[in-house]
């Protein structure tokens, strides 16, 4: 990891890194997660995500792909592709 990336960190989950120069603030990340998992209709999903994120075991810097994978595994969600309709598991 580059030294300047390691030095310029915001602690905890205040921000989630997309790259060494781009990051989501927590609220933006949650909105993006809900959209990419097609969870808008799930009751209290934002509250569920926030309470789940309180238990995230990782340490800063938190990368978006790692956090997405952890939430998916923890809550059982999957990303939906915008160009394809959801298919039921066979």
Helices and strands as residue ranges (DSSP letters): H 3-7, E 15-17, E 23-25, H 26-36, H 45-53, H 64-75
